[in-house]
Amino acid sequence: MLNPKNWFDFGRLGRKVLSARELSNFKPRQFSWNSEFYDNYLPDEKAINEIEEESKIRKSRGSVQLLRHYFKGYNNECDNEKKNELRLKLMNELKKFSNKTHPTVLSYGADSDKVELYSFGDLHKNPMPNFKSYEELGKMSNTIRMSQLGNFTGPGSYYFMDSIAELEKALIQYTQDILLKEGFELLVVPDILPAELIEGCGMQVEGHPNQIYRLKPSNLCLSGTSEMALAGYFSGKTLKVDEAPKKVMATSRCFRAEADGSGTDGNLYRVHCFTKVEMFATCLPSQSEGLLEEFRDIQRSLFEGLGLCFKLYDMPVHDLGAPAYRKYDIEAWMPSRNEFGEISSTSNCTDYQAKRLNIYFQDGAHKFHAHTVNGTACAIPRMIISIIEQYQTPRSLRVPDALQPYMGKTELRTTNLVPPVFLAKHKEKKPKKQKH
């Protein structure tokens, strides 16, 4: 057993041992998802023309000029080794382009704003007297701390305590219970993933700006959403047609290196680490559009069940991520921002991810790529903002009816029963000079 008196010396010795390790000797495990589709595919002139037309109205990291250059070089090259090198460059450039776009979204036009499809509640039309923001209420009750964190976690971080921590737990249980009834299978997923998997999902891990935390010198990253791990769960699998659609969900921590590192965008609204319940599905190509509508309707029922004031939008071309064929966003009323703020989205990625991650369905002798659909069921910090600000009254902070069975109470406390904790910055003591 360690002698407490020797603990400091032991810790100091441990730090010396760790610091003595040479990172150059670290050999990270190499992960590889070779795409069978891109290994066997070669675009023709027609396909490149279609990509060029799509890229005129939709942003992508790919260069049509480079694509044509590699394509021409490949066709004209006679040396097999150089031909293979050009083909590899051609495929790598091809992977940088975005998915195709749904015709309805294209009909909105390249410069269109988001299209409102549905709204619920009218709280935004009735300003609340003596309104307090979630930050004010969190400070008053000592249940949310976003300040005094600069010396160890920095801006964009938070603590939930007491009733707000209970509210997070209740939201997760409420969401999971509804998704289980909708036929979703609950998975627990890893938070550390290989860069190749993240890129296979259509997210960028290199360059600026990007939201991925890298764990160098390895090729591992912190997961920005459990969508990545759920997609990885199906990677390399061939499912039977009668299994479709295969719907799964996960609750995980999400890590985001946001472009605005200052964390000033509403504090809790944009943070570097948070909890989220995610929906994901693999399905037949004929099912993905209908499944996107199903995910959208589940989100609506979740937020209507909580009595939140929100709006549903069909998102325009310039708001689609690289994998998305079509995307719906839901925004809830947030009085402290004096606007609606995004609380969820759902996307149909068609076969974009499946081609990169080798996800298939098989019907007899016929094997074909799956389609994937994903959606946010509950992003905790923004749900906390919405509930706190929409459910306050002049005398109390009510708990939504749907969450009361999970919390065992009808109100959240709004007064400070526990003294707030302040963290002092650590200052190293300077050694005293010895007198001679």
N, C-alpha and C positions, 0 to 999 in steps of 0.2 A: 504493500500500500504506500502511496506517495505521502511523504511528509509535507504538510501545508507550507512549512517554512521554506522548503526547497522548490516550491511550485514556480516562483518567479524565475529562478535560475534554470529550471527545466524548460520553461517556455522560451527563455532567451536562447538556450541551446538548440531547441527545436527550430527557432527562426533561423539560426545560423546554418543548420543542416539543410533547410529548405532553400535558403538563399544560395547555397553552394551548388545546387543542381544546375547543370548546364542545359538550357532549353534547347540548344542545338542537338542534344542527344535524344530529345523527345521524338518518338516516331508515331505520329497519329495513324490510326487505322484508316485505310482508304475505302470509302464506300463508292459503289459504282452502280448506276442504273442506266445501262445502255438501252436506248430506245429502239425496240425492234422495228418500229415504224420508220424512224429516220435512218436506221441502218439499211433499209431496203427501198427507200423512197427516193425518187429523183424528180424534181419539178420540171414541167415543160414550159414553153414560152407562154402558153395560155394561163397557166397557174401563176406565173410571175406577173403577168399583166393584171390579173385579178388582185394580187397582193398589192400592186402599185396603186390601183384604184381605191382599195380599202384604206391604204396608208395616207391617202390625201385627206380623209375626213377623220381619221382615228390615229392618235399618237401611238408610236411604238419605238423600241430601241433599235430596230433593224434598219438597214440601209438598202433601198432598192438598187441603188447604183452599185454597191458591193455585190449584191445578189446577182445582178446581171454580169458583173465582171467575173465572178467565180464560175458562173454557169457557162459563159462563153469560153473561159479558159479550160474548163473541164471537157467541153465538146471538142476543142481544138488540140488538146494534149494527147500525145501518143505514148509517152513514157508512163507505164503503169504506176510506178511509185509516186510520181508527181501528180498523176491523175487522181490517185487516192487522197493525196494531201489537199487538192483543190475540192474534192467532194466533201471532205471533212469540214473545210472552211465554209462551203456552201450550206451544209446542214446546220452548222453552228449559227450562221447568220439567219437562216430560215427560222430557227427556234426563237429568235428575238422578236418576231412579229406577233401582233395581237391576234386574238381569235376573230372569226367573222362576226358580223353584227346582225341582230334580228331586224327583219324588214320594217316592222312597226317603228323601231327606234330610229332607223335610217330615215323614215318618212318625216320625223320631227325636224330634220335638218341638222347640219354640222354645228350651227351656232345656237341651237335650241336650249332653253332652260329646262329644268326638270318639270315633268308633267304631273300635276296633282290628280290622283285617281280616287281618293277617298279621304274623309276626315271624320274624326270622332271627338265629341266634346266641344265646348265653346268657352272654356276657362280663359282663353287668351283674349276674349272680347270683354271680360269683366275684371278690371284691375282690382287686386286685393288690397284693402286698406291696411296700413301698418305692416306691409309685406317685409319679410326678412329672408335674405338669401340663405342657401344651404351652408355657406361659410359662417355667417353670423350665428345661425342656429347651432352649428357644430361647435363653435367656440363657447356659446352660452351654456351648452349642456356638457361640454368636454367629451364629446363623442366622435368628433372628427378632428384630426390634427394634420395640417398641411404646412405649418410653419415650424421653425426651430429644428429643421431637418437637414439644413445645409451642410453640417459638419460630418454627416455619414451617409446620407442617401441623396441629397441634393433636391432641387426643385422637380416637380412632377412626381412626387411621392406622397404617401399618405398613411395614416393609421386610422382604422375604425375601432371604436371602443364601445362597450356596453350595448345600448339598444340598437345602434347602427350596425355593429357587428352581428347582432341577432337578426337584423333586417336583411343583411347579406345572406345569411344562412337560410332564412325563410324564402327569399327570392329563388335561390338555387333549388330548394326542395319543391316549391310550387311549380317551377319550370320543368324540372325532371319528371314530376308526377304526371303532368299534362303530356309530355313527350312520350312517356311510357305507354300511355293510353292511345297515342297516335301510332304505335307500332315501332318506335325507335328502340334500338338495343343500346344499353349504357356501356361505354368503354372507359377505361382509365388509360391515359396515353402519356408517353414521355414528353418532357419539356425541352430536352436537348436533342437536336436533329442534325443529320448531315446536310451540308450546303446543297448537295446534288438533289436531295428530296425537295427542299424549299424551291430551288430553281425549277424542278419538274412540276411544281404547283403553279408556276408562273410568276413567282416573286423574285425580285432582284436582290442579290447578296453582296454585290460589289458595286462600286461607283457611288456617286452622290446625286440626289439624296436617296437614301434607302433607310428602312426602318428595322433592319436586322442587326442584332448583337452577335458579333463573331467571337468565338472562343479560340483565339489564336494561341499557339501555332497549329492547332488541329484544324480540320475542315468542319468542325461542329459549330452549331449556332443555337441560340436560345429561340424557342418557338414563338412566333408572333401571334399565332392562333392555332387552336387544335385542329383546324381544317387541314393543316399540313400533316400532322401525325395520323389523322383519320384517312387521308389520301394514301399515306405510306402504308397503312394497315392493309390496303387492297392492292398495293403495288406488286406486280408480278403474278397476280392471281387471275385465274380464268373461272368465272362463275357460271352456273347453269342458268338458262333462261328462266326457269320457273322460280328462281330465287329473286328475280327482279320485281320491284326495286328493293335494294338492300339499304335500310335506313339505320344510321347509327348516330349517337350523340356522345359528347364528352364535356366535362367541366374541368377547366384547366386554368393555370396562370398564363397570361399572355405578356410577352416582353416586346416593347416597341421603343426603338431609338428614334423618337420623333424628330422631325426636321427642326422644330423649334425647341431646342434644348433648354430654353429658359423656363419652360413649364408655366408660361404666363397666360396661356389660353384657357382662362377659367379654372386653373388649377386642377380640380377633380375631373373636369371635362376631358382633358388630354394629359394622360399620365404614362409613365414608362413601364408600369407593371400592374396588371389588374386581373380579376377573375371573370371568366366568360363561359356561358353554356353555348355550345356550338352544335348545329345540325349538319349532317352530311349524308349523301346518298350516292350510290352507283345504280344506274338504271339502263334500260334499253334506249336506243336513240329515239324511238317512238314515244317514250315516256317522259323525257326530260322537260318539255314545255309544260306538261300537265303537273309534273312534280314541283316545278318552280311556283306554279299557282298554289299548290298545296302548302308549300313552305310559307308563302306569303300569307295565306289564310290562317295558318297556325300562329304566325307572329301577330296578326291582327287579333285573334282570339285571346292570346296571352295578355296583350296590352289592354284590350277592352275588359278583360276579366279583372284587371287591376284598376279599372276606371280612369285611365290616363287620357289626357287630351293629346291627340296626335294626328299627323297627316301621313298619307302613303303616297309615294311618288314613283313614277316610271322614270329611270335616270337616262339622261341624254348620252350621246356618243362620247363626248369629252370627259364624262365621269365614270366610264367603264374601265375597270382594271384589265390588264392584258388577257387573263383567261376568260373574262365574262362575255357571253353572247347577248345576255340581257340581265339587267339588275334592277331590283326594287329597293328603295330605302324607306324607312319609317323614321319620322322626326317627331319628338315630343316637345310640348310647350315648356320652356324653361324661363320663368319670369326674370331671373337674375341676369340672363343674357338678353332679355327682351326680344327673344326670337325662338323659333323651333330649332332644336338640336338633334342630330342623328343619334338614334339609339339602336338601330339594327339595319341590316341589309341582307338580301338573299340574291344569289346569282346562279344562272344556268351556264355552266362552262362547257357544255356539249362534250366533244371528245378531246378537247385541248389538253387536259391533264392526263387523261387515259392514254393518249399516244405517247406522252413523255414518260409515263410510269408503268406502261405495259399492263393496263387493266382491261380485261376482256370478258365477253360473254360467249358462250358456245351453244349452238343449236344444232345438234347432230354433228355433221361434218363441217358446218359453217361456224367459223370463229371471227368475231368482230369486236372493235373497240367499244367499251362502255361509254356512257355519258355520266358526268358528275354534276351534282347540285349541292350548294352549301348555303347556310344561313345562320345568322346570329339569333339565338333564342333569348339570351339575357346577358347584356354587358353591364356588370354590376355598378361601376361608378356612375355612369350616366343614368341608370335606373334609380340610383340613390338620389341623384340631383332631382330627377323628375318627381319622385314620390314626395320627398321632403318639401319641395316648393309648391307642388300642387295640392298637398293634403294638409297644409297648415291652416289653422283657424286663429282668430284673435286670442283664443285661450289655450289651444292645444295643438298637437301634431298627431293627426289621426293615422291609424294603421289601416291600409286598404282591407276591405272585408275579406277578400280572398286570401290574405296573409294572416289574418287573426288566428285561425286554427293552428298555424305553424308557430306563432309567437306567443300565443296564450295571453294576449293583451289587446286592447283597443286603441291605446294611445302610446306614443313615444314621449319620454320626458324631454322637456325643453329648458330645464333649469340645471344649474351646475351643483350636483350633490357631492362631487369629488373635486378637490383642488386640482387645477391644471398642472401638468408636469412640464418643466422647462429643462432643456438639455444645454448644459454649459459646454463650451468648446474646450477641448483638452489642451492644456498648455504644459509643455515639457519643462521641468525644473532645470535651471542652469546649475551646473556643479559649482559649489562654493570654492573660491580660491583659498588654497592653504597658505597660512601665514608661515613665513620662514623666520 
